Amino acid sequence: MNLNDIVLNYLTDNEKGMQQLITWFLNDLMNEEVAQQAGVPRHARSSSRRAHRNRYRQRTLKTRFGELNLQKPQLREIPFETKVFERYFRTGKALMNAIIESYLQGVSTRKVEAVLSHLGVNQISASYVSKVAQELDGKVTEFMERSIDSHIPYLFVDASYFKVRDGVRYVSKALLVVAGVRTD
């Protein structure tokens, strides 16, 4: 399928066309990445070649536009690394952020599936959400337990807003109070 057909599909069926457009783009991006990692473009011969191509592997990627079927290129001599998705990671960053935000807002792991169904993903299991939440808990714990090596100055500030009559109208006036400064 060429780019013109994909654009026409997008104009007639927006959702399906968007899936095809993103699939085409990501497959093309991975083909460019594999050419850079191999050292030569496809079907080219050169002494600077670092690896040979070895077929494609079917991979799925869950996005807010639905599940995309991608063709991930393979190399013989070295493992192919792509920026499209991390190794063993088949969920888009937007979905990962939605899972994390839902978890932070206190949504139960079972109800996250209902939240994600509004993004077009219907097959996220509660165990996957729990796994993401455990990773997040680990990062939060690491952040909270890190040592602070330098002194951080900070300032306590408080403000109050009052409605004050100015002629015939009420206007808001702010009263700013500096409560204290700590520099140690």
C-alpha positions as CSV (number, residue, x, y, z in Angstrom):
1,M,0.0,0.0,0.0
2,N,1.5,3.4,-1.0
3,L,1.2,6.7,0.8
4,N,-1.5,8.1,-1.5
5,D,-3.8,5.1,-0.7
6,I,-3.2,5.6,3.0
7,V,-4.1,9.3,2.8
8,L,-7.3,8.5,0.9
9,N,-8.2,5.9,3.5
10,Y,-7.6,8.5,6.2
11,L,-10.0,11.0,4.4
12,T,-12.7,8.4,4.1
13,D,-12.3,6.5,7.4
14,N,-10.5,8.7,9.9
15,E,-9.8,6.1,12.6
16,K,-8.8,3.2,10.3
17,G,-6.8,5.6,8.1
18,M,-4.9,6.9,11.1
19,Q,-3.9,3.4,12.1
20,Q,-2.6,2.7,8.6
21,L,-0.8,6.0,8.5
22,I,1.0,5.4,11.8
23,T,1.7,1.8,10.9
24,W,3.3,2.9,7.6
25,F,5.3,5.6,9.3
26,L,6.7,3.4,12.1
27,N,7.5,0.6,9.7
28,D,9.4,3.1,7.5
29,L,11.1,4.5,10.6
30,M,12.3,1.0,11.7
31,N,13.6,0.3,8.1
32,E,15.7,3.5,8.3
33,E,17.0,2.5,11.8
34,V,18.0,-0.9,10.6
35,A,19.9,0.6,7.6
36,Q,21.8,2.8,10.0
37,Q,22.6,-0.1,12.4
38,A,23.6,-2.4,9.5
39,G,25.8,0.4,8.0
40,V,24.3,0.2,4.5
41,P,20.8,0.6,3.0
42,R,18.8,-2.4,1.9
43,H,20.2,-4.4,-1.1
44,A,23.4,-2.4,-1.1
45,R,26.9,-3.8,-0.9
46,S,29.7,-2.1,1.0
47,S,32.8,-2.9,3.1
48,S,31.3,-0.8,5.9
49,R,28.5,-3.3,6.5
50,R,28.2,-4.3,10.1
51,A,25.3,-6.7,9.8
52,H,23.0,-8.5,7.3
53,R,19.2,-8.2,7.3
54,N,17.3,-11.3,8.3
55,R,13.6,-11.1,7.6
56,Y,10.9,-9.3,9.6
57,R,9.2,-10.2,12.8
58,Q,5.6,-9.4,13.4
59,R,5.1,-7.2,16.5
60,T,2.0,-5.5,17.9
61,L,2.0,-2.1,19.5
62,K,-1.0,-0.9,21.5
63,T,-1.7,2.8,21.0
64,R,-4.6,5.1,21.6
65,F,-5.5,4.5,17.9
66,G,-5.8,0.8,18.5
67,E,-3.5,-2.1,18.1
68,L,-0.9,-1.7,15.3
69,N,0.7,-4.7,13.5
70,L,4.3,-3.7,12.8
71,Q,7.0,-5.4,10.8
72,K,10.2,-5.3,12.9
73,P,13.3,-5.9,10.9
74,Q,15.9,-8.4,12.1
75,L,19.6,-8.5,11.8
76,R,21.8,-11.6,11.8
77,E,25.0,-10.5,13.5
78,I,23.7,-8.0,16.0
79,P,20.3,-7.5,17.8
80,F,18.2,-4.8,16.2
81,E,17.4,-2.0,18.7
82,T,14.6,0.4,17.8
83,K,13.2,3.6,19.4
84,V,9.7,2.8,18.3
85,F,9.3,0.5,21.3
86,E,11.6,-0.8,23.9
87,R,12.4,-4.5,24.1
88,Y,9.5,-6.5,25.5
89,F,7.4,-3.3,25.6
90,R,4.4,-3.2,23.4
91,T,2.3,-0.4,24.8
92,G,2.6,3.2,23.7
93,K,3.9,5.9,26.0
94,A,0.5,7.7,26.0
95,L,-1.1,4.6,27.4
96,M,1.6,4.1,29.9
97,N,1.1,7.7,31.1
98,A,-2.7,7.1,31.3
99,I,-2.1,4.1,33.5
100,I,0.3,6.0,35.7
101,E,-2.0,9.0,36.0
102,S,-5.0,6.7,36.8
103,Y,-2.9,5.0,39.5
104,L,-1.8,8.3,41.0
105,Q,-5.5,9.5,41.1
106,G,-6.4,6.4,43.1
107,V,-8.2,4.4,40.4
108,S,-8.2,0.7,41.1
109,T,-6.2,-1.6,38.8
110,R,-9.5,-3.2,37.6
111,K,-11.1,0.2,36.8
112,V,-8.1,1.3,34.8
113,E,-9.2,-1.0,32.0
114,A,-12.4,1.0,31.7
115,V,-10.4,4.2,31.6
116,L,-8.2,2.9,28.8
117,S,-11.2,1.6,26.8
118,H,-12.0,5.3,26.1
119,L,-8.6,5.5,24.5
120,G,-9.4,2.6,22.2
121,V,-7.5,-0.1,24.1
122,N,-9.7,-3.0,25.4
123,Q,-7.1,-5.6,26.3
124,I,-5.0,-4.2,29.2
125,S,-5.1,-6.7,32.1
126,A,-5.2,-5.8,35.7
127,S,-1.9,-7.7,36.3
128,Y,-0.2,-5.5,33.7
129,V,-1.5,-2.4,35.5
130,S,-0.3,-3.8,38.8
131,K,3.2,-4.4,37.3
132,V,3.4,-0.7,36.1
133,A,2.2,0.4,39.5
134,Q,5.0,-1.6,41.2
135,E,7.6,-0.1,38.9
136,L,6.2,3.4,39.8
137,D,6.3,2.6,43.5
138,G,9.9,1.6,43.2
139,K,10.8,4.8,41.4
140,V,9.0,6.9,44.0
141,T,10.6,5.1,46.9
142,E,14.1,5.6,45.3
143,F,13.3,9.3,44.9
144,M,12.1,9.7,48.5
145,E,15.1,7.8,50.0
146,R,17.8,9.6,48.0
147,S,20.3,11.7,49.9
148,I,20.4,15.4,49.5
149,D,24.1,16.4,49.5
150,S,23.7,20.2,49.3
151,H,21.8,22.8,51.3
152,I,18.6,24.1,49.6
153,P,17.5,27.5,50.6
154,Y,13.8,28.1,50.7
155,L,11.3,30.8,51.5
156,F,7.9,30.5,53.3
157,V,5.4,32.8,51.7
158,D,1.7,33.3,52.5
159,A,-0.9,35.4,50.7
160,S,-4.4,36.4,51.5
161,Y,-7.0,37.9,49.2
162,F,-9.6,40.4,50.4
163,K,-12.4,42.1,48.7
164,V,-12.1,45.8,49.4
165,R,-14.7,48.4,48.5
166,D,-13.2,51.0,46.1
167,G,-15.8,53.6,45.5
168,V,-18.9,51.8,44.3
169,R,-17.1,48.5,43.3
170,Y,-15.5,45.7,45.2
171,V,-12.0,44.8,44.0
172,S,-9.7,42.0,45.2
173,K,-6.5,43.1,47.0
174,A,-3.7,40.7,47.9
175,L,-1.8,40.9,51.1
176,L,1.5,39.2,50.9
177,V,3.2,38.0,54.1
178,V,6.7,36.6,54.1
179,A,6.8,34.2,57.1
180,G,10.4,33.2,57.1
181,V,13.6,32.5,55.2
182,R,15.7,29.4,55.8
183,T,19.1,29.0,54.2
184,D,20.8,26.2,56.1
